[in-house]
């Protein structure tokens, strides 16, 4: 299956330093403050893996995720390995680029990975149709990513104003 349509990039310039923004997006426990789907998470003791918690309506689920890039002030990227941590399913990232001494361009990325097909199949026939799930996820990303970035902007700019 061609997964090319299942990727997205959103950008927003935020009045905050790259390090401060990194500290926000890398704090998975706080992600529920700005994401319309993720409700939070917690790191494993190794700091490389975490469990992310999600909710859409009344449906809740948790996924195992591995940090792929942790470069403070530049990039925080992780891969969602699905419900049981077996399949590389979705890559999420935040790229940070200073645009002035006080502003940062934040680029959020979302990409469904080839392992998603196997991870979805492992859910069994009750999971429904793969294309339906992917189209739903794409629509959620189209709506949710701008909302997430705007919420991060508000949190970062509030924190900057409080300093």
SULPEDA-V329722 format. One record per residue. N is the residue number from 0. PHI is phi in whole degrees, 0 to 359 (none if undefined). PSI is psi as a letter, one per 40 degrees, with the letter a starting at -180 (none if undefined). D_CENTER is the distance of its C-alpha to the mean C-alpha in Angstrom with 1 decimal. Layout:
BEGIN
n & phi & psi & d_center
N & PHI & PSI & D_CENTER
N & PHI & PSI & D_CENTER
END
This chain:
BEGIN
n & phi & psi & d_center
0 & none & h & 23.0
1 & 283 & h & 21.7
2 & 263 & e & 17.9
3 & 307 & d & 18.1
4 & 293 & e & 17.6
5 & 256 & g & 14.1
6 & 210 & i & 12.2
7 & 205 & i & 11.4
8 & 225 & h & 11.4
9 & 229 & i & 11.7
10 & 229 & i & 13.6
11 & 204 & h & 15.1
12 & 271 & h & 17.7
13 & 236 & h & 17.7
14 & 279 & g & 20.8
15 & 191 & i & 19.7
16 & 284 & i & 20.0
17 & 303 & d & 17.3
18 & 297 & d & 17.8
19 & 294 & d & 17.4
20 & 292 & d & 14.0
21 & 302 & d & 12.9
22 & 300 & d & 14.3
23 & 290 & d & 12.2
24 & 288 & d & 8.7
25 & 277 & e & 9.9
26 & 271 & g & 11.4
27 & 296 & d & 9.3
28 & 296 & d & 12.3
29 & 268 & e & 12.0
30 & 303 & d & 8.5
31 & 295 & e & 10.7
32 & 289 & d & 12.7
33 & 232 & e & 10.7
34 & 273 & h & 8.4
35 & 282 & e & 10.8
36 & 242 & d & 9.6
37 & 289 & h & 8.1
38 & 255 & e & 11.4
39 & 142 & a & 10.9
40 & 181 & i & 11.4
41 & 214 & h & 13.9
42 & 285 & i & 14.6
43 & 288 & i & 17.4
44 & 301 & d & 20.5
45 & 284 & e & 19.8
46 & 73 & e & 16.6
47 & 261 & d & 15.2
48 & 246 & i & 14.0
49 & 212 & i & 12.4
50 & 253 & h & 12.4
51 & 257 & h & 9.6
52 & 250 & i & 11.4
53 & 223 & i & 11.0
54 & 207 & h & 13.6
55 & 230 & h & 14.9
56 & 61 & b & 18.5
57 & 267 & e & 20.3
58 & 274 & h & 18.3
59 & 236 & i & 16.3
60 & 199 & i & 14.9
61 & 234 & i & 13.3
62 & 231 & i & 11.8
63 & 266 & h & 12.5
64 & 229 & i & 10.1
65 & 239 & h & 11.6
66 & 290 & h & 11.0
67 & 264 & d & 12.1
68 & 221 & h & 12.8
69 & 229 & g & 13.5
70 & 241 & g & 15.7
71 & 308 & h & 16.3
72 & 85 & e & 16.7
73 & 233 & d & 15.5
74 & 200 & h & 12.2
75 & 229 & h & 9.4
76 & 227 & h & 7.9
77 & 221 & i & 7.5
78 & 245 & h & 8.7
79 & 277 & h & 8.7
80 & 260 & e & 12.5
81 & 82 & a & 13.2
82 & 296 & d & 15.4
83 & 248 & e & 17.8
84 & 78 & f & 16.0
85 & 261 & d & 18.2
86 & 248 & h & 16.6
87 & 289 & h & 14.0
88 & 253 & d & 12.3
89 & 218 & h & 9.0
90 & 254 & h & 7.6
91 & 242 & i & 4.4
92 & 212 & i & 6.1
93 & 230 & h & 7.8
94 & 257 & h & 11.5
95 & 237 & h & 14.1
96 & 223 & h & 17.7
97 & 297 & h & 20.5
98 & 251 & e & 22.5
99 & 196 & i & 25.1
100 & 298 & e & 26.0
101 & 236 & e & 24.2
102 & 229 & i & 21.4
103 & 223 & h & 18.2
104 & 274 & h & 16.5
105 & 254 & h & 12.7
106 & 246 & h & 11.2
107 & 262 & h & 7.7
108 & 237 & i & 7.7
109 & 217 & h & 7.1
110 & 212 & h & 9.9
111 & 283 & h & 11.7
112 & 263 & i & 13.8
113 & 305 & d & 17.5
114 & 296 & e & 17.2
115 & 299 & d & 15.7
116 & 300 & d & 19.3
117 & 291 & d & 20.7
118 & 297 & d & 18.1
119 & 294 & d & 18.8
120 & 300 & d & 22.5
121 & 293 & e & 22.5
122 & 288 & e & 21.7
123 & 90 & i & 25.2
124 & 297 & d & 26.8
125 & 291 & e & 25.7
126 & 287 & e & 22.2
127 & 93 & a & 23.8
128 & 263 & h & 23.4
129 & 303 & d & 20.6
130 & 298 & d & 20.8
131 & 299 & d & 20.6
132 & 296 & d & 17.4
133 & 296 & d & 15.8
134 & 296 & d & 17.3
135 & 297 & d & 16.0
136 & 298 & d & 12.4
137 & 298 & d & 13.1
138 & 297 & d & 14.7
139 & 297 & d & 11.9
140 & 294 & d & 9.6
141 & 300 & d & 12.7
142 & 275 & d & 13.3
143 & 282 & d & 10.1
144 & 295 & d & 8.5
145 & 298 & d & 11.9
146 & 296 & d & 12.2
147 & 299 & d & 9.1
148 & 298 & d & 10.6
149 & 296 & d & 14.0
150 & 292 & d & 13.3
151 & 296 & d & 12.1
152 & 303 & d & 15.3
153 & 299 & d & 17.4
154 & 295 & d & 16.5
155 & 293 & d & 17.0
156 & 289 & d & 20.2
157 & 296 & d & 21.6
158 & 296 & d & 21.2
159 & 294 & d & 22.9
160 & 293 & d & 25.6
161 & 283 & e & 26.3
162 & 286 & none & 27.1
END
